[in-house]
Amino acid sequence: MATVKLNGITKEQEAAFRKAFSDSVAKLKNDAVIKDLIDRIAVGDIDGVLTAIGISEASLGSIEQAIQNAYRKGGDTAASQVGRVPAPGSDVSFAFAFNVRNTRAEQWLRQNSSSLIVEITEGQREMVRQQLTARLSEGINPRQSALDLVGRKNRVTGRREGGFIGLTEQQAQWTANARNELRELSPAYFDRKLRNKRFDGMVKRAIASGKPLSNDRIERAITALQSRTLKYRGDVIARTESIDALRAGHHEALRQATEAGEVLDDDVTREWDSSGDARTRDTHAAADGQKRKGNAPFDVGGYQMRYPGDSSLGAPGEETIQCRCIETTSIDFGARVARIEGFG
């Protein structure tokens, strides 16, 4: 199969996911009315802040659409690789097409798109609660707290940059801790791998002189750290979710192809192919070359997985997130064997 083509599709879908996440977060920040946030923070109305920011499942609709597009793309790609399928009981063959309305396909889309959206939404709401609760207890003024949430406007672009929105609870706390480190002139700031190193000289000079950094300089460094952290999160989500949707659609299409041609399980051979480099998980390297018939799951690190990235049978995140393995499949249609390369 054409590896370059598959790599191109993977990068295309990953870019679409990244844009969907970035656009969703940017819209939440740029649509926020600072006065409304300040008024609600001033009276401790955290639920009101959440309502004013507009964090909801509906606000992440573009991410849901990106999942659906990648799943369909994976299915359509598999269908094009299979080509024609022999019609049962005759010498006639027909061009196989992926059916995204298949019950299994609709169930996968329903479960996986909704679970990701709910996970992001609930995580954002809890992160906002934690950060605002901390700021209220510390007596930080409402305006600063509002700007800390949604970021500060870039005077050139007019768009908000930085802020906690879009970050996980842990990532938001990282950046909050980094702000304290800068205020205290702590060298621990340099352990922040996602910091923007163009501020390092400024921080080192302040530490050497013992002269505190101005609030403006601290906020510029933290805004840069938050922006880089947000990009990192978007990259991880895009890399994981896009390839998972592609592989799931690809796998489902092959199941549909075998059903359409009334192929027996023994006529379908699937093989786990690890990426085989220094970044490959030990459990995935150990699964390399493992073969299964029909739709039987692979055994990877003690977990059952129907294809790389599959979590439907209970595989945890440490076995699925950013996995680069692929599933190769051979289908014996009788007169013709289709060998299909998966996404990785």
Summary of the structure (lengths in Angstrom):
residues: 344
radius of gyration: 24.4
end to end distance: 12.9
largest distance: 86.1
contacts: 1100
relative contact order: 0.13
helix: 60%
strand: 10%
